[in-house]
Amino acid sequence: MTKRFEGTKTYVATDDLKVAVNAAVGLERPLLVKGEPGTGKTVLAEEIAAALGAPLIPWHIKSTTKAQQGLYEYDAVARLRDSQLGDERVHDISNYIVQGKLWEAFESEQRPVLLIDEIDKADIEFPNDLLLEIDRMEFHVYETKETIKAKNRPIVVITSNNEKDLPDAFLRRCFFHYIKFPDEDTMRAIIDVHFPDVQKRLVKQALEVFYELRDVPGLKKRPSTSELLDWIKLLMIEEIPPEVLKSGDQKDLIPPLYGALLKNEQDVHMLERLAFLNRREGR
């Protein structure tokens, strides 16, 4: 019987996320995970592999990535070069077949977790070009006239940042889950996992500042979970007392060590202007 995913010691999984992962595994369908950056989409695949004791095969997609690269590539240039040099390898075309991530997953002796990360970065045809292979769990290598079949059907985790719409035919074949941004209770549990000895008062004040900062209208990039964890780590290193994080009059919107939370100058300048206006109005 397949082990069920219940999260790990280092990854706090919500109940709905556990249901989604186990449903996708049970249905043998790809799990399509969406959510804003920093919600742990990529890490989820790593934690599923760790929880189930499965090998992880990551395929990080770029704008130039083609679906064929996930299957294999034929290196004709290398073969031509070797033929000019009189290399005996040219007589066996399989020497110039470069295996892709799907091929690696299909030949794994143990059921692997295949991560197709940020699929929406690729061309719009990319998802459709993988439909047949992911459905049938096999593909043909025309140069060597062999068919590669999956020894064990991989657990496929696909992440998307919603940068572009995915084709309907592709969506129908996936089990979909949207990872909501963690609420305060979930975020507190995540912090406890990473910093079990942190002061509770510091966490309380830090979370108040963090969520208020995320609610500021007009932010170009709202701080994410990973940035909150970095910030709390810095607060602990610098021994910043909880009361420094938030003044009672709320005139200062710029938190200490804000460089861990804010990642562009527009957001910093906007908060500085808001803080100035608040101070002027409070005179």
N, C-alpha and C positions, 0 to 999 in steps of 0.2 A: 504494500500500500504506500502511495506517495506521501511523503511528509508534508504537513501543512505549514504554511508560512504564518508565523505569529509575531513577526518582528524579531529583533535581536537586542543584545545588551547595549549596543551602540546606536540603534535606530528605533525611534519611537513610531510605531505604525498605528494609525487610527483604526477603529473597527471597520469602517467602510473600505479602507485601503486593504486590510487583510482579506475581506470578502472578495474584493476585485481580483487580487492576486490569485487566491485559491480557485476562484471561478474560472479565470483564464487558463490556469494549469489544468483544471479538471476538464474543461471544454477543448483543450489543446488548440486554443486560438491565441494569436499574438495579443499581448496586453498593451494597448495604446494609452500612454500616460501624458496628460497635459497639465499645465499649471504654470504660474508665473515663475520666472527665474528665481532660484534659491529655495524652492520648496522640496528639493531632494529627489527629483525625478531620476537623475543619472545614478545617484547613490542607491536608489531603490533596487536596481538590478544587481549591484554589488552585494547588497544585504540579502536579497533573495538567494543568490548563489551561496553566500555564507551560511544562511539558515538551513538550506536544503543540502548542504555539503556537495554542491555542484560546481564544476569549473565554469568560469566566466570568460566569455569571448566578446570583447567590446569592439564595436565598429562605429567609430565617430565620423559622422557625415559632414562633408564640406560642400560648398556651393559647386565645386567641380566634380564631385563624386558621381559616378555612374553605377547603375544597378549591376552591370556586368562585372564590375570590379569585386562585388561581393561573391560572385561565382568563381571566376578565374580570369586571368589575362594571358594572352599569347604574346610573348616577347619576340616579335619578328626581327627587331633591330639587333638583339643579341645573337640570334641565329645567323643573320646575315654577316655580322662581324666575325663570328666563329668560323663560318664557311670560308671567308676570305683569308683567315689565318690557318685553315686546314685542320681545325679541331675536329676530332672524331665524334664529339658530342652532337654534331649537327645531324647525324644519321638517326637519332632518336628524338622525335619532336616533343616527347614528354619532358625533356630537359628544359624546355622553354615555356612550359605551362606554369604560371604562378597562381597558386591556390589563394582564393579569397576567404573572407570570414565565414560565409555560408558553407563553403566546402569544408573548412576547418570544423564547423559545428556539426555537419553531417557525418564526419568521420570520427567524431569523438566517441571513445569507448564507453564513456559515462554520459548520461543525459546532461547536456550543458545548459547554461543560461546565455542566450545570444542577445546582446544589447545593440540595438540600432538607434544610436543617439542623435537627436535633433534631426529627424527625417525631413522636417520642413525646410531645412537649409538647401536641400538639393532641388534639382529641376522638378517641375510639376509632374513629369512622366515617371519619375523615379519610383514612387510607390506602386504604380500599375505594372512597372517592369518586373517587380518582384512577386506579383500575385501568384503566378503559376507555380513558381518554385516553392514558395512558402505553403501553398495549398497541398501540393503533391509530395513535398519533401524529397524532390529529386530534380536533377537537371542533366542535360546532355553536353558532353565535351566534344565538339565537332572535329577538332584537330586530331584527337586520339580515338574517336568513335567509341567512347565509353560513357556509361550512364552512372552518375554518382547518386546513390540513394542514402538517405539518413539512416544510420545504425540505430540511433535513438532520437526521437522527435525532440528537438530543443525547445526549451521554454523561451519564447521570444518576447522581449520587452522593448517597446518602441516609444521613444520620447519625442515630444513636439512642444515648441514654444509658441505655437499658434501664429507663426509669422506668415503662413499662407494656408489656404484651405487644402485639405487632402481629398482625393477623389472618392466619390461615394462607393464605388466598387471595392476600394481598399478598406474603407470604414466598415462596410458590412462584414468583413472577414475578421474584424478585431473585436476584442472586449475592451470597452472604453472606460477610463476612469479619470476624473479631474481632481487633482490634489488641491484642496482648498488651502489657503494660507493658514498656518496654525493659529488657533485662538490662544488666549493667555494661559489656560490650563495645560494645553498640549505643549506650548512653548516652555512653560515652567518644567514640564517633565523632560523635555529635550535638554534644557540647561542642566538639570539634575544629573542626567546621564554623562554629560561632558565635564561638569564641575560639581561633583558631589559635596565638596566642602565649602562652597561659596556661601556668603552670608545671605540669609533669607531677605533681610531688609534691603540689601543691595539689589537682589533680583527683583524685588517688588518695585523699587524706584526705577530701576533700569527698564523694566517692562512698561511702566507708565510712560516714560520718556520715549521709548521705542515706538509704541503704538500711536502716541500723539504725533510723533514725527512722520509716521506712515500716513497719517490722516491729513497732513498739511496739503491743501489743494495746490496743484501746479508743480509738484515735484517731478523732475524728469526721470529719476530712478529712485523708487522707494527702497529703503534698506530691507534686506532679506534675512533669512535665518542665519546663514553663514556669517553675515556681517554683524549680526547681534552677538553671536558667539565670540567673534574676534574682539568686539567692543568690551564684552564682559571680561574676557581674559586680560585685556589691557587695564581695565579698571582694577582688577585684582592685583596685577603686577605693580601698578602705580599706587596701590593702596588708597584709591579715591573713596572717601567716606560716602555713604548713601545720601546724606543730607545735601551734599554738594551737587548731586544730579539734578535736583529740582528745587528751585526757589519757590517760596510760598506765593509770591506775587505774579509768577509766571511771565515776567517781563523778558527773561532771557531765554530765547528759543534755541540757542546754540549749545548743545551738550558738550561736556569736556571730552577731549580725544575724539572729536566728531569725524576725523579722517577715516576712522574704521567703519563709519556708518554711511557717510555721504561720499559719492564717487565722482562727482563732477562739479566744476566751479559755478555753474548756473544755480544749482541747488543751494550751495553755500551762500552765494550772493543774495539769493531770494530770502533765505532765513535771516541773514544779517539785516536786510531791509525791514523784514517783519519785526525783528527784535528791536530795531531802532524806532519804528513806529509805535510799538507797544510801550517802550520806555517814555517816548515823548507824550503819548496820551495819558500815561500814568503820573505825569508831573503834577 
